[in-house]
Amino acid sequence: MLEDEVVVGHLHTVSPMKTSRQSRRYFEATLQTGREAFNRVVCFSPEKRDEFVHAADNGQSMKLVGTRKSISYSNPGGFDVLVSSSSRLDVAGELAFPRRAPHTIDRLTIAGILALGPRQRVEVMEVRVLQVIENKVVQVQGTPVELKKFEVCDATGQTGLTVWDRLIMAVELGKCYTFSSLSTRKDGDRTVLTTTPSSVVTTTGQVGQPASISVMPVRGEETLRGPVTGVQIVAKPRCPRCHAGQEKLDVKLSTHRCERCSILQRTTAYVITYSGLLIVVGGDGEERSMVLSNSAVFAFVRERFLSGSAHDGPALEETVIAIPEVEVTINAEGLVVRFAEATVQGGQGNVLEAEQPSMSYARETGALVRDDESLGDLFQKD
């Protein structure tokens, strides 16, 4: 990384303020540094944003003094420009290349993804979900976070996609989606995809598939029926910006200041996430202790219309333990991916697939509302 660089170019598209994983406030901009060259600018000095917006709106050529150049993962072979409080934004003279808007972002294909290296940003792509490979909970910064791995494809090829946390409930097997703001990773020799904090997913029309599809090995699931002898459900609100868990949020108040990033937000913006344990006596008379996934608890709440107590872990525990018999689906990791009240043997079972939108706190009543913000891998870097 080079220090005290001077970079000259035309400024375009200044972003709104954002918050990093370390709770630092920053914004981004696009700087045209050549006829066909565009570089990302990252500024950690919020007070400079008005200057950047003014320069971009007026089409001025600018000189960024006292910056640093960093390797860019979103622009292979290029660089990002890092701006700090000691950097300076000056008007530049006439440049040797004309001002022009960046190219419209094209949708990448999976064939294009497979040619990329790791940690490169993928702006937009459309995929078909072929297969669920794995569902598990991992600890990230002391917080249990759920992830789900899929195989996805388009007409040009097939690869893996890891979907994190709340986006899990927006992705269903066999359906087609448009994803934005993904990132690449390496799984052996294959380039795969993961959601990021800024990922957005929407349903889309039909997406093609290649002439041949590889079926990946999947460890099986197990179904267990029996009475519940113990349950623990933790319902924790998380900040939609820095994603920190909140210990003092009061659902009766209209606003709450995040306990990590200190941003005051409407209480309805905070998103409920679940974790916990379920203990069931199986057919062999032995107790089984299993980890509850966020998506499984969410599906249970939706199926039983428990929105009024969705924020209340103890109330949900009382509901679960009062059920005479439950039917539980456990994956190979010992994670509960579905559970519901068992029906008479031979029936279809009242088991809801855990594929629903996420939930937010609602003012005063604690009722559930749709969370339209699509945040993905909440703890992964772009």
C-alpha positions, 0 to 999 in steps of 0.5 A, spaced: 500 500 500 502 506 497 502 512 502 501 520 500 498 518 493 495 524 489 490 521 484 486 525 479 480 524 475 472 525 474 468 524 480 461 520 479 456 516 484 457 518 491 454 513 496 450 514 502 453 514 509 455 506 511 457 503 517 463 498 517 464 492 521 468 496 526 463 501 526 466 506 522 462 511 518 464 511 511 462 513 504 464 510 497 465 514 490 467 512 483 473 516 480 474 516 473 482 516 472 482 514 465 478 514 458 476 507 460 478 506 467 474 507 474 476 506 481 473 505 487 474 511 492 473 509 500 472 515 504 473 514 512 472 522 513 464 523 513 465 531 513 468 530 506 461 527 503 458 534 501 465 536 498 464 529 494 457 530 492 458 537 490 464 535 485 460 529 482 454 534 481 458 539 478 462 534 473 468 537 476 475 534 475 478 533 482 485 532 485 485 527 491 491 529 495 494 525 501 490 518 499 493 511 499 492 506 494 490 499 496 489 493 492 482 492 489 478 485 490 472 488 486 477 491 480 482 485 478 488 489 476 486 495 479 486 499 485 482 502 490 483 510 493 483 510 500 481 517 503 482 519 510 481 526 514 488 528 512 486 527 505 485 533 501 480 534 495 482 540 490 480 542 483 484 539 478 485 542 471 483 540 464 484 532 464 487 528 458 481 524 457 473 526 457 468 525 463 464 519 461 459 515 466 461 508 468 459 502 464 452 500 466 453 494 470 452 487 466 450 481 469 455 476 470 454 469 468 457 463 472 462 461 467 464 468 468 464 467 476 468 461 475 474 465 471 475 469 477 479 469 483 477 469 491 474 476 494 472 479 488 465 483 488 460 480 483 455 486 482 449 482 479 447 475 477 441 471 476 441 463 478 437 457 479 437 454 486 439 446 484 440 443 491 441 444 498 448 442 501 449 444 508 445 448 513 449 450 520 450 455 525 457 458 526 460 462 532 462 469 529 464 474 534 461 470 539 454 470 536 451 464 533 450 465 525 446 461 521 449 459 514 446 455 508 450 452 502 446 451 495 448 449 489 446 454 483 446 454 476 445 458 470 445 456 462 453 457 462 455 453 468 454 451 476 457 453 482 456 453 490 453 459 493 453 460 501 447 464 504 448 467 511 443 469 516 436 473 514 437 471 507 436 464 508 429 465 509 428 468 502 432 463 498 428 456 496 430 450 492 428 450 485 426 457 484 430 463 480 433 469 483 437 475 482 443 477 487 447 483 487 453 485 491 456 478 492 463 476 493 467 470 491 471 465 495 475 459 493 473 452 495 479 447 493 480 449 485 472 452 484 470 459 485 464 459 489 459 465 491 457 468 498 452 473 500 455 479 503 453 485 508 450 489 502 447 483 498 440 483 496 436 478 493 429 478 489 425 473 485 426 473 477 424 469 471 426 463 469 434 462 469 437 456 464 441 451 466 447 447 463 446 441 459 449 437 464 448 438 472 453 435 477 449 432 483 453 434 489 454 429 495 449 431 501 449 428 508 442 425 510 437 428 514 433 425 520 426 425 522 424 424 530 418 424 533 416 425 541 414 429 546 419 435 548 422 435 555 426 441 554 427 447 550 431 454 550 429 459 545 433 466 545 430 471 541 435 477 540 434 483 536 440 485 532 442 492 529 440 492 521 447 497 520 452 494 525 448 487 526 450 487 534 445 484 538 442 488 543 441 487 550 436 493 552 432 494 547 424 496 549 419 494 544 414 499 548 419 505 545 419 507 538 426 508 538 432 505 540 440 507 540 444 501 538 449 499 543 455 498 539 454 503 533 450 508 537 446 510 531 439 512 534 434 508 529 426 506 529 425 500 534 421 497 528 428 497 524 431 492 529 431 484 527 429 478 531 434 472 530 433 466 534 438 461 537 437 455 542 436 448 544 430 443 543 430 436 547 426 431 545 425 423 547 425 419 541 422 412 539 427 409 543 426 412 549 432 416 549 433 424 550 436 428 544 438 435 545 439 439 538 441 446 536 435 450 534 436 454 527 434 461 526 430 459 520 426 453 524 424 457 530 422 463 525 418 458 521 414 455 527 412 462 529 409 464 522 406 457 522 402 458 529 401 465 528 405 467 534 407 474 532 405 477 538 410 473 542 415 473 537 420 477 541 419 473 547 423 467 548 420 465 554 413 465 551 415 461 545 418 456 550 412 455 553 408 454 547 413 449 544 413 445 551 406 444 551 405 441 545 404 433 546 408 431 540 413 434 535 416 432 529 423 434 528 427 434 522 435 434 524 441 435 519 447 431 519 450 437 523 445 436 529 441 442 527 434 442 527 432 445 520 424 444 521 420 442 527 412 442 528 406 439 532 406 432 530 400 429 526 397 423 526 401 417 523 400 417 516 398 424 515 402 429 511 405 433 518 404 440 519 412 442 518 413 448 514 419 449 510 424 454 513 424 459 507 420 466 509 422 473 510 425 475 516 422 479 522 423 486 525 420 488 532 414 492 531 412 498 536 409 497 542 406 490 541 412 487 538 408 484 532 412 482 526 413 486 520 416 484 513 424 486 513 425 489 506 432 490 507 436 484 504 442 483 508 446 477 507 453 475 510 453 479 516 460 478 518 463 477 512 467 482 508 465 484 501 
